């Protein structure tokens, strides 16, 4: 199968920022598609065609290293898209996927094996405390960092979430700059 690039990888090949690649995609200069999770992907051949047309030098292939994986669990598609796009534009080249319910989240934790979980605990089928406890108590998942999101938690409940294994708690509406800072801080050991 042909190489498929993330926005970050394409930005490295073109020697521009990820935001510039997104702008080029949105203005129709680079052909791309979106995954089910809302991530932009570019075929290597489409990027090379664009670079050739624009006279951008094509670099030698760089070795692929394992990317840091983040799972965003929220039933609000706008929040998911906002978080995913914000993290995909980040210079750390995170691989971000999303789940819209607890069942899908459980499957993704096992298959995708995220390094970090961003979890809305006010979803109908999710018991926040139990999810955190289960992840932190199982050998295979105990190292996953957990950021909890909620529109309805006070300091007391946040404290309880942390006792059950949450690393960081945020109230909605979401402060994106702080979220990105916390993601980078929590994943500092993965770099």
N, C-alpha and C positions, 0 to 999 in steps of 0.2 A: 504494500500500500504506500502511496505517496506520502512524503513528510508533510505533516500539518503543523503549522506554527501558531503559538500564542502571540498576542499583541506584543508582549515583552520580548520574545525571541525575534520577532520581525523588527522591533525597534533597535535591537542590538545589531542586526545585519545591516540596517540602513543608517545606523549611527545617529538616531534621533530619539526623542522621548516617546514613551508609549502613547501619550496623549496626541502626539503628532500623527502616529500610525492610525489612531482612532479617527482623527479628523480626516485623514486621507481616505479611510474606508467610508466614512459617512458622506464625504463629498464625491464618492464614486471613482476615485483614482485607483484604489486597490480593491480587487474582488475578494470578498470574505463571506462567511456565513456565521450564524449564531447556533450554538449548541442548545439543547433543551434547557440547560441551566442558565442561558443568556450570555454565554461566553463567546467572544469573537474568535474565529479561527481562520487562518489564511493558508492556502495551499502553497507549498514552496515554489512551485512553477509559476503561480500567479504573482508572487512577490518578485521572483527573478525577472519576469516579463516587465513588471512595473519599474524595477530598478534599472533594467537595460534601457527602457524607453526614456527614463529620466536622466540617464547617464550616471547613476549612482554606482560606485565600484562594488563588485560582489566579493565579499570576504571568503577566505578559505573556511571550510566546515570547522565548527568548534565542537569539542566533545560535549555530549549531553550528560548533565549531572542530575541526580534525583532532586525533584522539586519538593518544596514544602507544601503539604496538602491541608486545605481548610474546608470543613463542611459547615455550611450555613443552614440552620433549621428554623424556618419561619413559614407561617401559612399566609403571610401577606406578600404577594409577588412584587409589590413596589419596594418594600423594605429589602427583600432578597436581591432584587436587581441593583438597588443602590449600594448595598454592601459588596456584592460580587464585583460590580464595575469599579468601585473604589479600591478594592484589594487587587483587582487585575491590573489597574493602572499603577500600582505600587512598584517601586524599583526592585522589590525582593523576588519577583517572578513567582508568586504563589500560584498553585493550582487550586482553583476554588470551584466546588460544586455545591448544589443545594438540595434540600429535601423539604417537602411541604407538609409532612406529617410525621408522627412518631414512628410509625411502621417503616416508612421509607428511610427515616434517619437510622433506625436499627440496622437495616440492610446495608446502608452506606458505611456505617461505622465498621462493619465486618469486612466489606469488600474494598472500600476506598482507603481504609486505614488512615484516617486524618491525623495530623499532628496537633490540630486545634479544632475545637467545636465551638461555633457561635450558635447559641441555643435560646430561642424564645420560649420561656417556660409557661406562657399563658395560652398555649394552644390546647384545644379541647382534649386531645388524646395523649397529652404529655404531663406527667407528674414530675416537675422539675427536680425536686429533692431526690426522687428515686432514680432518675436518669443519671444525675451526677454521682450518686452513691454506687450505682451499678458499674459505671465506667471506671471509677476510681478503685473499686474492689476487685476487678478482674485483671488477672496478670497481663493479658494481651493488650488491654486498653488503659491501664492505670497511668501511663505517661501522657495520655492525651490531655492537653490544656483545655479548659472550659471557660468560655465567656458567656455569662447569662444575660439575657435581655428581658426586660419586663416593663410594661406600662404601669403596673399596679403594685410594685413592691416598695416597702418602706425599709429603713435602715435595719430594723429588727429581722425582717425576712431575708434581707441581703446577707446579714450575719449568719443566719441559719443555712442559707445556700452555700456559703463559704465553708461552714462546718461539714457540709455534705460533699464537698469536693470542688465547688466552683472556684476558679482562680480569680476571676474578676466579675463584677456585676455592674450593668449599666441600666439606667432608666430610659424608656422611650419618652419623647423623641430622641433619636440616637445622635450623640455627638460624634460624627464621623472622624474628625481629626484625632480625638482621644481614643476612639476604637482602633484606628490604624496604629497609633503609638503603642497601645497595649498589645496588639497582635505582634508587632515587631519586638516588643520587650519579652513577651512570653515565648516567642519562637527564637529568641537570641541564641539559644544553644544549638539550634538547627542550622544556622548559617554556615 
